[in-house]
């Protein structure tokens, strides 16, 4: 007697859902399709990132391990906004080491970690100018955070940047 095993793939996301992919930020599930790869049938999410003009295909079974997640909950957004209002914590290590840590936090996809980078690299008007690499990391973190907040609040990216900047200015 042979047992036939069938695999039931439970999809975590539906078409039209906004999701966060750690390395690229907020994208939208455009579809689910089956593709033939090396003789194997593979079901993939098709995720579009409008701001990067990019389409990504993530196997449905590997979505969680790849770090694909739904948009942050209201509680996480509140905690991230509170993090922005906190005091900047800048370690006294070499810039190259800090830059690596900031980059890792941005690419983690974790909204609170990204908020820490935004908070730590934000410069008020009365503070010294940032270096080019500091500015690049700050802009990258701010953009990543703003895109997620914009998707959650259903506002555009610029309005989200305004919200985040307002929180940062209040903190200063």
N, C-alpha and C positions, 0 to 999 in steps of 0.2 A: 504494500500500500504506500503510495507516495503522497506526501503532504504538499499541497501547493500553498506557498506563502505569498500573500498579497500585501503590498505596502500601502498604507493609507497615509498620504501626506496631508498633514493639517497645516493650512496656510494661516500665518499669523497676521497677514496684511491683505487688504482688498484693494482693487483698482481705485485710484483716486486718493488713497491715503498718503499723507505726508509722513516721511520717515527721515531718520537721521543716520547717515553712514559716516562713521568716524573720520575717515580721511577726506571727505568731501562736503560734509554738512547736510543741509536739508534738501531732500529730493522728493519726487512724487512718483508713486507706483503707477506706471502707465499701462501695465499689463502683466500677465503671467503666460509664458509660452513653454512649450516643450521643444528642446533642441537636441540634435544628435551630436554627441561629442565623443570621438574615439570609439564609435560603435555602441555607446551607451546613451540611453534616453535620459535627458536631464531636464527637470522642470526649473525654470528660472523666473525671478522677478525682473521686470524691466523698469529701471528707475531712471528718471530724467532729472538732470540738474540744469535748470534754465540759466542760472547765473554763470555756469561754466560751459554752457552749450555742449553738454556731455550726456551720454546714455551709458548706464552701467547695467550689466546682467549679473545677478547674484543668485546662485542656486538656492532654491527654497529651503532645502535641508541644511544648508550651511549659513543661512541668514543670521541666526543667533550667534554662532561662533565668529562670524565676520564682523559682529558688532552692530548689525542693523537693528535699530530700535524705533519705537513710536516716538512722537514728539513728547517732550517733558511734561509732566503733570503740573497743575497749578501750584502745588506745594514746592516742587523743585524750582519753578520759576521764581516764586517768592523767596526761597532760600538763596537763589543766585542773585536776585536784586539786593538782598540783605548783604551778601558777600561784596557787591559793588560798593556799598556804603561803608564797608569796613576800612580799616587802616591798611595801607599798602605794606606788604611784608617783602622786603627786598633783602635777599641773602647777600652776605659779603664774600661771595665766591667769584671766580673769574667769569666774565661775561659769556664766554663760549659755553661754559657749563650751565649757566642760568638759561641761556638761549635754547640749549638742548632740552632742558626741563620744560620751558615754556612751550616749545614746539610739541613735545610729547603730550602736554596737557591739552593743547589745541586739537591734536589729532586723536585724543582719547574719545572725543565726542561727548564727554561729560559736561553738561551745561555749567555746573558749579566750578569745575576745574577751569573752564574757559573764562568764567567770571573772575576767577582769581588772577588770571593773566591780564585781563582787561584792567582790573583794579590796580595791580602792581605796576603796569606799564603806563597808566594814564598820567599825563602831565597837565597840570593847571596852567593858566596863562602866566602866572607869576613864577613858575618853576623853570629850571634850565631846559634848554632844547634837547630833544632826544637824538640819539645817533640814528643813522639810516636803518640799521638792522633792528633797533628797538622799535622804531616807527613801523617797520614792515610787520613785525610780530604783533604789535598793538592793533594795527589795522586788520590783520588777518583774524585775530581773536574777536575784535569788535564786530567784524562782518559776520563771522560764524555765529556769534551769539545773537546778533540782530536778526539774522535770517530765521533762526529758530523762534525767537520771540515774535517776529512778524507773522510766521505761520500759525503760531498758537493763538495770538490775539486777533488774527485776520486783519492785519494792517499791512501797509507796504514797508519795505526795508528802511526807507528814510525816516518814517515815523517811529520805527523801532529804535533806530540809532538815536533819535531825539529823546526817547524815553530813557535809554541807557545813559546817555550823556547827562541828562537831568539828574539821575541818581548819582553819577560820579561827581557832579558839581556840588550837590548837596553835601556829599561826603567831605569834600575839600573845605 
